[in-house]
Amino acid sequence: MIKKTLLTGLLLLTLSSCVSKKIYNDLENKYTDLKKENNNMADELESLRKTKTEFETENASLKSELAKLKAERDKLQTDCTATANNLKALKESYNALEKNSSEALTSNMNKNRELLAQLDTKEKALAAEQNRLNKLRDELSASSKRLSELESMIANKDAAMKKLKETLSKALNAFEGKGLTVEQKNGKVYVSMENKLLFQTGSWAVGVEGKKAVVEVGKVLAQNPDITVLIEGHTDNDKILGTLGGGIENNWDLSTKRATAIVNILAENAGIQKKNLTAAGRGEFAPLMSNDNAEGKAKNRRIEIILTPKLDEISKMLNDF
């Protein structure tokens, strides 16, 4: 029986060695695609903030132009009043000079006609400016409304991520001081777990204490189905020597297997949508600290669970502008 078990184990090790390169390549390609998607989402978020700034600039410009148009309208109204007063004075003069010579009378009549024409022109100009002012006021109101809606949506996303961060911090309070941190930055929430909480050296099997922490994360994620979850595995720069745990080719391979192990635990929670989960291995190439000392290497050996809000609604709103 023991001999049969040993033969079975050797067969599994051989099969694992044969396919590990393919798995690694598949996961590496998937990670590259997801990293590109993650970068696109970050660029999109930055673009949204730039759009917000542009809307604020446009809003200020429209307000300035509105004030200018109001000033021009007031000037036209003043000119119109002055012209009307002149017309009244000329009418009075006309009555007084009615008995004068026909030449003088004709001259006054011509002046009256000119003044009437000027008054009509100014009234038409005033009406045109008023229509333009009304149109600009409507455009400003619509722009302000869209800007307010966009700001509200972004604020709601930030508030939701802040609440998510607080919920995670509370749920993971028992693991404080054990190599686990929760922070919010760049519109995302990062849950970082050092390997001392999760794995033995060279292994991707999650320990009992580490699994408890991952399960707690899963409970929170099950209550937030609109969150995209990227699990990244990270290592130090120590090279893989010999055969570890059934065959690990390099740090890329090890970090990918560890990220996949975390995904598998999260996937056990039926409340989590599996399409929101992605595993990626980053090997030694995204260190937090220098690998020149043991403390730095310990910090670099970690799993990062990156939680990103979906931006579909904001993107649709921008496309409707």
Secondary structure in CASP SS format (residue, H / E / C, confidence):
PFRMAT SS
TARGET T0000
AUTHOR 0000-0000-0000
METHOD secondary structure of the structure
MODEL  1
M C 1.00
I H 1.00
K H 1.00
K H 1.00
T H 1.00
L H 1.00
L H 1.00
T H 1.00
G H 1.00
L H 1.00
L H 1.00
L H 1.00
L H 1.00
T H 1.00
L H 1.00
S H 1.00
S H 1.00
C H 1.00
V H 1.00
S H 1.00
K H 1.00
K H 1.00
I H 1.00
Y H 1.00
N H 1.00
D H 1.00
L H 1.00
E H 1.00
N H 1.00
K H 1.00
Y H 1.00
T H 1.00
D H 1.00
L H 1.00
K H 1.00
K H 1.00
E H 1.00
N H 1.00
N H 1.00
N H 1.00
M H 1.00
A H 1.00
D H 1.00
E H 1.00
L H 1.00
E H 1.00
S H 1.00
L H 1.00
R H 1.00
K H 1.00
T H 1.00
K H 1.00
T H 1.00
E H 1.00
F H 1.00
E H 1.00
T H 1.00
E H 1.00
N H 1.00
A H 1.00
S H 1.00
L H 1.00
K H 1.00
S H 1.00
E H 1.00
L H 1.00
A H 1.00
K H 1.00
L H 1.00
K H 1.00
A H 1.00
E H 1.00
R H 1.00
D H 1.00
K H 1.00
L H 1.00
Q H 1.00
T H 1.00
D H 1.00
C H 1.00
T H 1.00
A H 1.00
T H 1.00
A H 1.00
N H 1.00
N H 1.00
L H 1.00
K H 1.00
A H 1.00
L H 1.00
K H 1.00
E H 1.00
S H 1.00
Y H 1.00
N H 1.00
A H 1.00
L C 1.00
E C 1.00
K C 1.00
N C 1.00
S C 1.00
S H 1.00
E H 1.00
A H 1.00
L H 1.00
T H 1.00
S H 1.00
N H 1.00
M H 1.00
N H 1.00
K H 1.00
N H 1.00
R H 1.00
E H 1.00
L H 1.00
L H 1.00
A H 1.00
Q H 1.00
L H 1.00
D H 1.00
T H 1.00
K H 1.00
E H 1.00
K H 1.00
A H 1.00
L H 1.00
A H 1.00
A H 1.00
E H 1.00
Q H 1.00
N H 1.00
R H 1.00
L H 1.00
N H 1.00
K H 1.00
L H 1.00
R H 1.00
D H 1.00
E H 1.00
L H 1.00
S H 1.00
A H 1.00
S H 1.00
S H 1.00
K H 1.00
R H 1.00
L H 1.00
S H 1.00
E H 1.00
L H 1.00
E H 1.00
S H 1.00
M H 1.00
I H 1.00
A H 1.00
N H 1.00
K H 1.00
D H 1.00
A H 1.00
A H 1.00
M H 1.00
K H 1.00
K H 1.00
L H 1.00
K H 1.00
E H 1.00
T H 1.00
L H 1.00
S H 1.00
K H 1.00
A H 1.00
L C 1.00
N H 1.00
A H 1.00
F H 1.00
E C 1.00
G C 1.00
K C 1.00
G C 1.00
L E 1.00
T E 1.00
V E 1.00
E E 1.00
Q E 1.00
K E 1.00
N C 1.00
G C 1.00
K E 1.00
V E 1.00
Y E 1.00
V E 1.00
S E 1.00
M E 1.00
E E 1.00
N H 1.00
K H 1.00
L H 1.00
L H 1.00
F C 1.00
Q C 1.00
T C 1.00
G C 1.00
S C 1.00
W C 1.00
A C 1.00
V C 1.00
G C 1.00
V H 1.00
E H 1.00
G H 1.00
K H 1.00
K H 1.00
A H 1.00
V H 1.00
V H 1.00
E H 1.00
V H 1.00
G H 1.00
K H 1.00
V H 1.00
L H 1.00
A H 1.00
Q C 1.00
N C 1.00
P C 1.00
D C 1.00
I E 1.00
T E 1.00
V E 1.00
L E 1.00
I E 1.00
E E 1.00
G E 1.00
H E 1.00
T C 1.00
D C 1.00
N C 1.00
D C 1.00
K C 1.00
I C 1.00
L C 1.00
G C 1.00
T C 1.00
L C 1.00
G C 1.00
G C 1.00
G C 1.00
I C 1.00
E C 1.00
N C 1.00
N H 1.00
W H 1.00
D H 1.00
L H 1.00
S H 1.00
T H 1.00
K H 1.00
R H 1.00
A H 1.00
T H 1.00
A H 1.00
I H 1.00
V H 1.00
N H 1.00
I H 1.00
L H 1.00
A H 1.00
E C 1.00
N C 1.00
A C 1.00
G C 1.00
I C 1.00
Q C 1.00
K H 1.00
K H 1.00
N H 1.00
L E 1.00
T E 1.00
A E 1.00
A E 1.00
G E 1.00
R C 1.00
G C 1.00
E C 1.00
F C 1.00
A C 1.00
P C 1.00
L C 1.00
M C 1.00
S C 1.00
N C 1.00
D C 1.00
N C 1.00
A H 1.00
E H 1.00
G H 1.00
K H 1.00
A H 1.00
K H 1.00
N H 1.00
R C 1.00
R E 1.00
I E 1.00
E E 1.00
I E 1.00
I E 1.00
L E 1.00
T E 1.00
P E 1.00
K C 1.00
L C 1.00
D H 1.00
E H 1.00
I H 1.00
S H 1.00
K H 1.00
M H 1.00
L H 1.00
N H 1.00
D C 1.00
F C 1.00
END
